[in-house]
Amino acid sequence: MGARVPVLLIFIYNADKLAEHLGIFEQAVLLALLRPQTELGKESYGRAILKEVQHRLGREVAAGAVYSTLERLEAKGLVSSELGPGTPVRGGRPKRHYRIEADGVRALNAVRTVTDRLWAGIHLPLKGTR
């Protein structure tokens, strides 16, 4: 019998598939950029996005959670940002404005499709086992 040859398994990281696995909070941030429901949300800077996400989720959210999520989404290419001009109200400091990219819209569509497939045939409200 011949010698055994070790087999190496190579896992390729597929960034395109990563978009399909958006968490609820990431979805809330992307949706806040896509279709803001409040006037402030239409401003598309960090604090406005925070208020929009709080409105959508119906609860308080830490500002740091929104900012770190925006950074993560930007690293994935789902969101982009640019600095706006400084304003006297902010002591001349500029605001960073965010926008959803085409890949972000595709990611939302993909996650919605998967979610709909998961829930297909399930009728609400769900009945407990007790």
DOGU-304964 format. One line per 10 residues: number of its first residue (from 1); for each residue x, y, z of C-alpha. Coordinates in Angstrom, 3 decimals, padded with zeros to 6 digits. Layout:
BEGIN
NUM	X,Y,Z ~ ... .
//
This chain:
BEGIN
1	000.000,000.000,000.000 ~ 001.341,003.476,-000.902 ~ 002.183,006.262,001.477 ~ -000.604,008.539,002.605 ~ -000.426,012.062,001.293 ~ -001.710,014.713,003.673 ~ -004.568,016.724,002.260 ~ -004.650,020.415,002.988 ~ -008.035,022.043,003.105 ~ -007.974,025.603,001.929 .
11	-010.793,027.877,002.957 ~ -011.302,030.886,000.774 ~ -012.812,033.882,002.468 ~ -015.647,035.113,000.268 ~ -016.372,038.752,001.025 ~ -019.439,038.699,-001.230 ~ -021.122,036.114,000.984 ~ -020.321,038.148,004.079 ~ -022.906,040.709,002.996 ~ -025.636,038.085,003.222 .
21	-024.917,037.672,006.925 ~ -025.865,041.058,008.265 ~ -026.910,041.263,011.871 ~ -030.105,043.022,012.904 ~ -028.214,046.105,014.055 ~ -026.277,046.342,010.785 ~ -029.567,046.075,008.928 ~ -031.058,048.872,011.050 ~ -028.103,051.158,010.246 ~ -028.247,050.390,006.522 .
31	-032.012,050.918,006.437 ~ -031.587,054.215,008.287 ~ -029.331,055.347,005.433 ~ -031.523,053.898,002.709 ~ -034.911,055.201,003.827 ~ -034.783,057.539,006.821 ~ -038.155,057.962,008.504 ~ -037.332,061.120,010.452 ~ -036.256,064.556,009.232 ~ -033.060,064.358,011.279 .
41	-032.307,060.932,009.790 ~ -032.142,062.508,006.335 ~ -029.007,064.372,007.440 ~ -026.952,061.134,007.255 ~ -024.250,062.035,009.774 ~ -023.440,059.982,012.863 ~ -025.771,061.550,015.437 ~ -028.665,061.712,012.944 ~ -028.153,058.042,012.059 ~ -028.115,057.207,015.780 .
51	-031.483,058.922,016.269 ~ -032.902,057.189,013.186 ~ -031.751,053.746,014.401 ~ -033.254,054.437,017.837 ~ -036.515,055.411,016.148 ~ -036.539,052.229,014.030 ~ -035.657,049.884,016.909 ~ -037.828,051.680,019.459 ~ -035.097,051.730,022.092 ~ -032.031,053.635,023.242 .
61	-028.807,052.752,021.452 ~ -025.244,053.645,022.411 ~ -023.621,056.116,020.025 ~ -020.474,053.987,019.997 ~ -022.455,051.029,018.662 ~ -023.619,053.072,015.666 ~ -020.183,054.517,014.942 ~ -018.431,051.147,015.164 ~ -021.123,049.599,012.952 ~ -020.673,052.375,010.388 .
71	-016.907,051.740,010.383 ~ -017.470,048.001,009.932 ~ -019.973,048.553,007.105 ~ -017.575,050.971,005.429 ~ -014.756,048.408,005.668 ~ -017.070,045.885,003.964 ~ -017.765,048.398,001.178 ~ -021.467,048.618,002.007 ~ -021.287,052.253,003.141 ~ -019.069,055.172,002.195 .
81	-018.437,058.470,003.939 ~ -016.986,061.898,003.382 ~ -016.280,064.894,005.543 ~ -018.576,067.858,005.090 ~ -017.595,071.466,005.733 ~ -017.159,072.670,009.290 ~ -019.913,074.696,010.883 ~ -019.815,077.461,013.502 ~ -022.173,075.432,015.721 ~ -019.533,072.683,015.866 .
91	-016.633,075.099,016.373 ~ -015.543,074.636,012.763 ~ -015.314,070.863,013.052 ~ -016.623,068.988,009.991 ~ -019.326,066.312,010.076 ~ -018.782,062.923,008.485 ~ -021.698,062.122,006.168 ~ -022.519,058.528,005.232 ~ -024.296,056.971,002.271 ~ -025.279,053.435,001.431 .
101	-023.497,051.953,-001.583 ~ -024.935,049.610,-004.222 ~ -023.340,046.652,-002.410 ~ -025.168,047.733,000.753 ~ -028.501,047.694,-001.066 ~ -027.659,044.284,-002.554 ~ -026.755,043.014,000.931 ~ -030.103,044.192,002.313 ~ -031.941,042.520,-000.559 ~ -029.991,039.300,-000.004 .
111	-030.649,039.190,003.740 ~ -034.343,039.915,003.166 ~ -034.565,037.058,000.665 ~ -032.889,034.651,003.076 ~ -035.091,035.819,005.966 ~ -038.255,035.423,003.888 ~ -037.144,031.909,002.913 ~ -036.531,031.029,006.572 ~ -039.982,032.270,007.598 ~ -041.857,030.748,004.656 .
121	-044.831,028.738,005.898 ~ -044.598,030.032,009.475 ~ -047.746,031.738,010.720 ~ -047.642,034.414,013.376 ~ -048.137,034.610,016.229 ~ -046.105,031.528,017.031 ~ -047.614,029.163,019.558 ~ -045.415,028.049,022.443 ~ -044.857,024.429,023.472 ~ -046.603,024.916,026.829 .
//
